[in-house]
Amino acid sequence: MTMLLYEDLARARMREVREAVGDQRLARRLQATRRWRWLAGWAARRAARAAALL
């Protein structure tokens, strides 16, 4: 009986770790998306300024 309790606890902890890893992965994706959007906007503004000088 005690072994089943420890197995259940281990499974629950593994599930929590997987969920946490998934959350971290999502957070990194969102951060990368924000970074690329910012960079694309910066590049577009810079290109517009360069085109205005021509």
C-alpha positions as a Markdown table, in Angstrom:
| # | Residue | x | y | z |
|---|---|---|---|---|
| 1 | Met | 0.0 | 0.0 | 0.0 |
| 2 | Thr | 2.8 | 2.4 | 0.8 |
| 3 | Met | 4.5 | 1.8 | -2.5 |
| 4 | Leu | 1.4 | 2.8 | -4.3 |
| 5 | Leu | 1.3 | 6.1 | -2.4 |
| 6 | Tyr | 4.9 | 6.9 | -3.3 |
| 7 | Glu | 4.2 | 5.9 | -6.9 |
| 8 | Asp | 1.2 | 8.2 | -7.0 |
| 9 | Leu | 3.2 | 11.0 | -5.4 |
| 10 | Ala | 6.1 | 10.5 | -7.9 |
| 11 | Arg | 3.6 | 10.6 | -10.8 |
| 12 | Ala | 2.0 | 13.7 | -9.5 |
| 13 | Arg | 5.4 | 15.4 | -9.2 |
| 14 | Met | 6.4 | 14.4 | -12.7 |
| 15 | Arg | 3.1 | 15.7 | -14.1 |
| 16 | Glu | 3.7 | 19.0 | -12.2 |
| 17 | Val | 7.2 | 19.3 | -13.6 |
| 18 | Arg | 6.0 | 18.6 | -17.2 |
| 19 | Glu | 3.4 | 21.3 | -16.8 |
| 20 | Ala | 6.0 | 23.8 | -15.4 |
| 21 | Val | 8.3 | 23.0 | -18.3 |
| 22 | Gly | 5.4 | 23.6 | -20.8 |
| 23 | Asp | 4.6 | 26.9 | -19.1 |
| 24 | Gln | 8.3 | 28.0 | -19.3 |
| 25 | Arg | 8.4 | 27.0 | -23.0 |
| 26 | Leu | 5.3 | 29.1 | -23.7 |
| 27 | Ala | 6.8 | 32.0 | -21.8 |
| 28 | Arg | 10.0 | 31.8 | -23.8 |
| 29 | Arg | 8.0 | 31.7 | -27.1 |
| 30 | Leu | 6.0 | 34.7 | -26.1 |
| 31 | Gln | 9.1 | 36.6 | -25.2 |
| 32 | Ala | 10.8 | 35.7 | -28.5 |
| 33 | Thr | 7.7 | 36.8 | -30.4 |
| 34 | Arg | 7.8 | 40.2 | -28.6 |
| 35 | Arg | 11.5 | 40.5 | -29.3 |
| 36 | Trp | 11.1 | 39.7 | -33.1 |
| 37 | Arg | 8.1 | 42.1 | -33.4 |
| 38 | Trp | 10.2 | 44.9 | -31.8 |
| 39 | Leu | 13.1 | 44.1 | -34.1 |
| 40 | Ala | 10.9 | 44.1 | -37.2 |
| 41 | Gly | 9.4 | 47.4 | -36.2 |
| 42 | Trp | 12.8 | 48.9 | -35.6 |
| 43 | Ala | 14.0 | 47.6 | -39.0 |
| 44 | Ala | 11.0 | 49.0 | -40.7 |
| 45 | Arg | 11.5 | 52.4 | -39.2 |
| 46 | Arg | 15.1 | 52.4 | -40.1 |
| 47 | Ala | 14.3 | 51.4 | -43.7 |
| 48 | Ala | 11.7 | 54.2 | -43.9 |
| 49 | Arg | 14.2 | 56.8 | -42.7 |
| 50 | Ala | 16.8 | 55.5 | -45.2 |
| 51 | Ala | 14.3 | 55.6 | -48.0 |
| 52 | Ala | 13.3 | 59.1 | -47.1 |
| 53 | Leu | 16.9 | 60.2 | -47.5 |
| 54 | Leu | 17.1 | 59.0 | -51.1 |
